[in-house]
Amino acid sequence: AASGAALRGGAGLADVSPLLLVCEESLLALNARRAAEGRPPAPLSRFRPNLVLQGCGRPHAEDAWRRVRVGGAEFHVAGPCPRCGVPDVAQATGARDP
């Protein structure tokens, strides 16, 4: 396994890179699983993405991408972002979802 510094590419951040992208289809799939478990939906804001895309074709399509172009800018996609339990915590109250 790569070290945290190697995974961050020297970004010095808690996450993998300075930008996080997510497809809306991925959030919809997650919330469908949460609903099936009787859990409340996780709002997109809990993931703190910088780029939110729609029309990706399928949930988690972004996990396999190597590059993404936004307008005139092209970005290298490092890979899926491992997440801690933050998306399960309500920002307004600090309470963890059931």
TORLUMNU-361496 format. One record per residue (C-alpha): x, y, z; residue in one letter; residue number from 1. Coordinates in nm, 4 decimals, always signed. Layout:
<recs>
REC     east    north       up rest  nr
REC        X        Y        Z    a NUM
...
</recs>
This chain:
<recs>
REC     east    north       up rest  nr
REC  +0.0000  +0.0000  +0.0000    a   1
REC  +0.1165  +0.3491  -0.0788    a   2
REC  +0.1860  +0.5920  +0.1996    s   3
REC  -0.0528  +0.8785  +0.2700    g   4
REC  +0.1966  +1.1275  +0.1273    a   5
REC  +0.2285  +0.9242  -0.1930    a   6
REC  -0.1481  +0.8975  -0.2261    l   7
REC  -0.1842  +1.2732  -0.1840    r   8
REC  +0.0839  +1.3396  -0.4449    g   9
REC  +0.2365  +1.5900  -0.2055    g  10
REC  -0.0890  +1.7864  -0.1807    a  11
REC  -0.0612  +1.8030  +0.1974    g  12
REC  -0.4334  +1.7488  +0.2422    l  13
REC  -0.6307  +1.4931  +0.4421    a  14
REC  -0.7870  +1.3599  +0.1221    d  15
REC  -0.6199  +1.2139  -0.1831    v  16
REC  -0.5972  +1.5363  -0.3811    s  17
REC  -0.6929  +1.9037  -0.3794    p  18
REC  -0.9994  +1.8376  -0.5999    l  19
REC  -1.2780  +1.5868  -0.5480    l  20
REC  -1.5266  +1.5049  -0.8204    l  21
REC  -1.8435  +1.3014  -0.7943    v  22
REC  -2.1174  +1.2008  -1.0339    c  23
REC  -2.4740  +1.2612  -0.9235    e  24
REC  -2.5532  +0.9020  -1.0252    e  25
REC  -2.3111  +0.7801  -0.7578    s  26
REC  -2.4879  +0.9784  -0.4868    l  27
REC  -2.8279  +0.8537  -0.6057    l  28
REC  -2.7043  +0.4926  -0.5885    a  29
REC  -2.5626  +0.5461  -0.2393    l  30
REC  -2.8860  +0.6987  -0.1157    n  31
REC  -3.0881  +0.4129  -0.2676    a  32
REC  -2.8763  +0.1684  -0.0625    r  33
REC  -2.9174  +0.3844  +0.2480    r  34
REC  -3.2966  +0.3975  +0.1970    a  35
REC  -3.3075  +0.0173  +0.1638    a  36
REC  -3.1301  +0.0015  +0.5024    e  37
REC  -3.3760  +0.2493  +0.6571    g  38
REC  -3.1109  +0.5206  +0.6784    r  39
REC  -3.1589  +0.8869  +0.5833    p  40
REC  -3.0111  +1.0139  +0.2579    p  41
REC  -2.6637  +1.1662  +0.2676    a  42
REC  -2.6670  +1.5134  +0.1102    p  43
REC  -2.4034  +1.5889  -0.1498    l  44
REC  -2.2562  +1.8619  +0.0701    s  45
REC  -2.1264  +1.6030  +0.3163    r  46
REC  -1.8774  +1.4799  +0.0583    f  47
REC  -1.7334  +1.8280  -0.0017    r  48
REC  -1.6831  +1.7778  -0.3769    p  49
REC  -1.5327  +2.0522  -0.5905    n  50
REC  -1.6779  +1.9140  -0.9146    l  51
REC  -2.0250  +1.7606  -0.9423    v  52
REC  -2.1044  +1.5989  -1.2752    l  53
REC  -2.4282  +1.4635  -1.4137    q  54
REC  -2.4896  +1.2355  -1.7089    g  55
REC  -2.2017  +1.0014  -1.6225    c  56
REC  -2.3938  +0.6993  -1.7498    g  57
REC  -2.3794  +0.4847  -1.4385    r  58
REC  -2.2991  +0.5095  -1.0680    p  59
REC  -1.9282  +0.5194  -0.9851    h  60
REC  -1.8232  +0.5647  -1.3484    a  61
REC  -1.5825  +0.8297  -1.2192    e  62
REC  -1.3876  +0.5633  -1.0276    d  63
REC  -1.2424  +0.4314  -1.3554    a  64
REC  -1.1675  +0.7647  -1.5230    w  65
REC  -0.8065  +0.8711  -1.5751    r  66
REC  -0.8742  +1.2224  -1.7100    r  67
REC  -1.1659  +1.4634  -1.7088    v  68
REC  -1.2048  +1.7850  -1.9052    r  69
REC  -1.4036  +2.0759  -1.7609    v  70
REC  -1.4286  +2.3615  -2.0038    g  71
REC  -1.0743  +2.4233  -2.1233    g  72
REC  -0.9084  +2.2543  -1.8259    a  73
REC  -0.8079  +1.8882  -1.8227    e  74
REC  -0.7493  +1.7093  -1.4930    f  75
REC  -0.5722  +1.3847  -1.4114    h  76
REC  -0.7959  +1.1599  -1.2025    v  77
REC  -0.5890  +0.9944  -0.9285    a  78
REC  -0.8576  +0.7365  -0.8513    g  79
REC  -1.1316  +0.6752  -0.5992    p  80
REC  -1.1135  +0.8749  -0.2789    c  81
REC  -1.1169  +0.6651  +0.0369    p  82
REC  -1.3616  +0.8262  +0.2764    r  83
REC  -1.3791  +0.8342  +0.6503    c  84
REC  -1.7037  +0.8504  +0.8460    g  85
REC  -1.7595  +1.2232  +0.7776    v  86
REC  -2.0381  +1.1631  +0.5200    p  87
REC  -2.2330  +0.9884  +0.7977    d  88
REC  -2.2282  +1.2968  +1.0225    v  89
REC  -2.4902  +1.5726  +1.0006    a  90
REC  -2.3034  +1.8996  +0.9548    q  91
REC  -2.5585  +2.1111  +1.1435    a  92
REC  -2.5680  +1.8962  +1.4574    t  93
REC  -2.2546  +1.6793  +1.4550    g  94
REC  -2.4784  +1.3769  +1.5155    a  95
REC  -2.3892  +1.0543  +1.3383    r  96
REC  -2.6575  +0.8996  +1.1183    d  97
REC  -2.8164  +0.5829  +1.2550    p  98
</recs>
